[in-house]
Amino acid sequence: MRLEGKTAIVTGGASGFGAGIAAKFLAEGARVMIADINVAAAQDKAAELGAGTVAQQVDVADGASVEAMAQAALDTFGHLDILVNNAGVTHLPTPLEDVSEEDFDRVFNVNMKSVYLTARALVPHMKGRGTGAILNVASTAGLSPRPKLNWYNASKGWMITATRTMAVELAPAGVRVNAICPVAGETPLLKSFLGEDTPEMRAKFLATIPIGRFSTPEDMGNAACFLCSDEASMVTGVALEVDGGRCI
């Protein structure tokens, strides 16, 4: 029960890594808001996980929607201890000059602007309490980029830099900020990363992961739980590779 008494928001919490993080937080004693653009999926996941969870619709790229999510969490929980910026999108593998402006803007807004919007909405609350943990779900793509995912890679590199600068600024206020960098896993984004989800493409990608398997939502939940718990009270500004050796 490492998160007993804690409250958390997990964006993109209805599926993939977000769902794994939400489930782990709940198992460790936290109350969790599952915030997702797909409110029906968020409600289904909250019903599946049971007591201690609440569903909330949010478009993390929209300031008013993020503010509404933050207010709903504070109204429900009374305070917020943990914010997980997990919601993310990618563009399909494409030569960098051929990515459409619409796809670029979507990646920018969901992967980058969202971190600013959630900080604007919730950092003042955390500062006021003198405590808090923010976790940004980045990617190995931000550390060891692969061709044809250029603007997605760049967005995750931005998130890692944002994590470090947030950490150094917010540390005196008692707020820790860390990131995790997953390798690709069994999530809704896998097909987009691969371009086509075939046994051959999977084998080619797995050959780049020394441990020899994709990451799982449970892997991310375990790493996130540590970084957001009091056990990590001396850890801030890290970008933890949860990647089976992919970045070595």
C-alpha positions as CSV (number, residue, x, y, z in Angstrom):
1,M,0.0,0.0,0.0
2,R,2.7,2.4,-1.0
3,L,0.2,5.0,-2.2
4,E,-2.3,4.7,0.7
5,G,-4.2,7.9,1.1
6,K,-2.9,9.4,-2.1
7,T,-5.0,10.8,-4.9
8,A,-4.1,10.7,-8.6
9,I,-5.1,11.7,-12.1
10,V,-4.0,9.5,-15.0
11,T,-4.7,11.0,-18.4
12,G,-5.3,8.5,-21.2
13,G,-6.1,6.2,-18.4
14,A,-8.8,4.1,-20.1
15,S,-6.3,1.9,-22.1
16,G,-2.7,0.9,-22.6
17,F,0.0,2.1,-20.3
18,G,-2.5,4.5,-18.6
19,A,-4.8,1.7,-17.6
20,G,-1.8,-0.2,-16.2
21,I,-0.7,2.8,-14.2
22,A,-4.3,3.4,-12.9
23,A,-4.7,-0.3,-11.9
24,K,-1.3,-0.3,-10.0
25,F,-2.1,3.0,-8.2
26,L,-5.4,1.6,-7.1
27,A,-3.9,-1.6,-5.9
28,E,-1.4,0.4,-3.9
29,G,-4.1,2.3,-2.1
30,A,-4.6,5.5,-4.2
31,R,-7.9,6.9,-5.3
32,V,-7.6,7.5,-9.1
33,M,-9.3,9.7,-11.7
34,I,-9.2,7.9,-15.0
35,A,-9.3,10.8,-17.5
36,D,-9.7,10.1,-21.1
37,I,-11.0,11.7,-24.3
38,N,-13.2,8.5,-24.7
39,V,-15.4,8.9,-21.7
40,A,-17.3,5.6,-22.3
41,A,-14.0,3.8,-22.2
42,A,-13.0,5.7,-19.0
43,Q,-16.3,4.7,-17.4
44,D,-15.9,1.1,-18.4
45,K,-12.3,1.0,-16.9
46,A,-13.5,2.7,-13.7
47,A,-16.3,0.2,-13.4
48,E,-13.8,-2.7,-14.0
49,L,-11.3,-1.4,-11.4
50,G,-14.1,-0.7,-8.9
51,A,-14.2,1.4,-5.7
52,G,-11.7,4.2,-5.5
53,T,-11.9,5.2,-9.2
54,V,-13.8,7.9,-11.0
55,A,-14.1,8.5,-14.7
56,Q,-13.6,12.0,-16.3
57,Q,-13.8,13.1,-19.9
58,V,-10.9,15.3,-21.0
59,D,-9.3,16.6,-24.1
60,V,-5.7,17.2,-22.9
61,A,-5.1,19.6,-25.8
62,D,-7.9,21.9,-24.8
63,G,-7.3,24.3,-21.9
64,A,-10.9,24.6,-20.8
65,S,-11.3,20.8,-20.8
66,V,-8.1,20.4,-18.7
67,E,-9.3,23.0,-16.2
68,A,-12.6,21.2,-15.9
69,M,-10.8,17.9,-15.2
70,A,-8.6,19.5,-12.6
71,Q,-11.6,21.1,-10.8
72,A,-13.5,17.8,-11.0
73,A,-10.6,16.0,-9.3
74,L,-10.3,18.6,-6.5
75,D,-14.1,18.5,-6.0
76,T,-14.0,14.7,-5.8
77,F,-10.8,14.1,-3.8
78,G,-10.4,17.4,-1.9
79,H,-6.7,17.5,-3.0
80,L,-4.4,16.0,-5.6
81,D,-1.1,14.3,-4.8
82,I,-0.2,12.8,-8.2
83,L,-0.6,13.8,-11.8
84,V,0.3,11.4,-14.6
85,N,0.5,12.9,-18.1
86,N,0.1,9.7,-20.0
87,A,-2.2,10.7,-22.9
88,G,-0.3,10.6,-26.2
89,V,-0.6,10.2,-29.9
90,T,1.8,9.6,-32.9
91,H,1.8,10.0,-36.6
92,L,2.2,7.0,-38.9
93,P,5.8,6.2,-40.0
94,T,6.3,8.8,-42.7
95,P,9.3,10.7,-44.1
96,L,9.5,13.9,-42.0
97,E,8.7,16.3,-44.8
98,D,5.6,14.4,-45.7
99,V,3.9,14.5,-42.3
100,S,0.8,16.6,-42.7
101,E,0.4,19.9,-40.8
102,E,-2.8,18.4,-39.2
103,D,-0.9,15.4,-37.9
104,F,2.0,17.6,-36.7
105,D,-0.4,19.9,-34.8
106,R,-2.1,16.9,-33.2
107,V,1.2,15.4,-32.0
108,F,2.3,18.8,-30.7
109,N,-1.0,19.5,-28.9
110,V,-1.6,16.1,-27.3
111,N,2.0,15.3,-26.4
112,M,3.5,18.7,-25.6
113,K,0.9,21.4,-25.0
114,S,-1.0,19.1,-22.7
115,V,2.0,19.1,-20.2
116,Y,1.8,22.9,-20.1
117,L,-2.0,22.9,-19.7
118,T,-2.1,20.3,-16.8
119,A,0.8,22.2,-15.1
120,R,-1.1,25.5,-15.4
121,A,-4.2,23.9,-13.9
122,L,-2.6,21.9,-11.1
123,V,0.8,23.1,-10.2
124,P,-0.6,26.1,-8.1
125,H,-2.6,23.6,-6.0
126,M,0.5,21.4,-5.4
127,K,2.7,24.5,-4.6
128,G,0.0,25.6,-2.1
129,R,0.2,22.2,-0.4
130,G,4.0,22.1,-0.5
131,T,3.9,18.6,-2.0
132,G,3.1,16.7,-5.2
133,A,4.4,14.3,-7.8
134,I,4.1,14.7,-11.6
135,L,5.0,11.9,-13.9
136,N,5.3,12.5,-17.7
137,V,5.1,9.4,-19.9
138,A,7.7,10.1,-22.5
139,S,9.3,7.3,-24.7
140,T,12.5,5.7,-25.8
141,A,11.8,7.6,-29.0
142,G,12.9,10.8,-27.2
143,L,16.2,9.2,-26.3
144,S,17.0,7.0,-29.2
145,P,14.9,8.2,-32.2
146,R,14.0,6.0,-35.1
147,P,13.6,7.2,-38.7
148,K,10.2,8.2,-40.0
149,L,8.7,9.0,-36.6
150,N,10.5,12.3,-36.5
151,W,8.0,14.6,-35.0
152,Y,6.8,12.0,-32.6
153,N,10.4,11.5,-31.5
154,A,10.8,15.2,-31.1
155,S,7.7,15.6,-29.0
156,K,8.9,13.0,-26.6
157,G,12.4,14.6,-26.4
158,W,10.6,17.9,-25.6
159,M,8.7,16.1,-22.8
160,I,12.0,14.8,-21.3
161,T,13.4,18.4,-21.3
162,A,10.2,19.7,-19.9
163,T,10.4,17.1,-17.1
164,R,13.9,18.3,-16.1
165,T,13.2,22.0,-16.2
166,M,9.9,21.5,-14.2
167,A,11.8,19.4,-11.7
168,V,14.5,22.0,-11.0
169,E,12.0,24.9,-10.8
170,L,9.4,23.0,-8.6
171,A,11.8,21.2,-6.2
172,P,11.9,24.1,-3.7
173,A,8.1,24.0,-3.6
174,G,8.1,20.3,-2.7
175,V,6.9,19.1,-6.0
176,R,8.8,16.3,-7.8
177,V,8.6,15.8,-11.6
178,N,9.9,12.7,-13.3
179,A,9.4,10.8,-16.6
180,I,9.3,7.2,-17.7
181,C,10.5,6.2,-21.2
182,P,8.7,3.0,-22.3
183,V,9.7,1.0,-25.3
184,A,6.8,0.1,-27.5
185,G,4.3,-2.2,-25.9
186,E,0.9,-3.9,-26.4
187,T,-1.1,-0.6,-26.5
188,P,-3.4,1.0,-29.1
189,L,-0.3,2.9,-30.5
190,L,1.7,-0.2,-31.4
191,K,0.2,-0.6,-34.9
192,S,0.9,3.1,-35.6
193,F,4.6,2.7,-34.6
194,L,5.0,-0.4,-36.7
195,G,3.2,1.0,-39.7
196,E,1.6,-2.5,-40.1
197,D,1.1,-5.0,-37.3
198,T,2.5,-8.2,-38.9
199,P,4.6,-11.0,-37.3
200,E,7.5,-9.9,-39.5
201,M,7.3,-6.3,-38.3
202,R,7.0,-7.4,-34.7
203,A,10.0,-9.7,-35.0
204,K,12.1,-6.9,-36.5
205,F,11.2,-4.5,-33.7
206,L,11.7,-7.1,-31.0
207,A,15.2,-7.8,-32.3
208,T,16.1,-4.2,-31.0
209,I,15.0,-5.0,-27.4
210,P,17.7,-7.0,-25.6
211,I,15.2,-8.5,-23.1
212,G,13.3,-9.8,-26.1
213,R,9.7,-8.7,-25.4
214,F,7.5,-5.7,-25.7
215,S,6.8,-3.6,-22.6
216,T,3.5,-4.1,-20.8
217,P,1.0,-1.8,-18.9
218,E,2.1,-3.6,-15.7
219,D,5.7,-2.7,-16.4
220,M,4.7,1.0,-16.6
221,G,2.5,0.7,-13.5
222,N,5.3,-0.6,-11.4
223,A,7.8,2.1,-12.5
224,A,5.2,4.8,-12.1
225,C,4.2,3.6,-8.7
226,F,7.8,3.9,-7.4
227,L,8.4,7.3,-8.9
228,C,5.2,8.7,-7.5
229,S,5.6,7.1,-4.1
230,D,7.3,8.5,-1.0
231,E,10.1,5.9,-1.6
232,A,11.3,8.1,-4.4
233,S,11.3,11.3,-2.3
234,M,14.9,12.0,-3.4
235,V,14.3,11.4,-7.0
236,T,13.3,14.2,-9.4
237,G,14.1,15.2,-12.9
238,V,14.9,11.6,-14.1
239,A,13.8,10.0,-17.4
240,L,13.7,6.4,-16.4
241,E,14.1,4.0,-19.3
242,V,11.6,1.1,-18.9
243,D,12.7,-0.5,-22.2
244,G,14.3,-3.9,-21.7
245,G,17.7,-2.4,-22.8
246,R,16.5,-0.8,-26.0
247,C,18.5,2.4,-25.4
248,I,21.8,0.8,-24.6
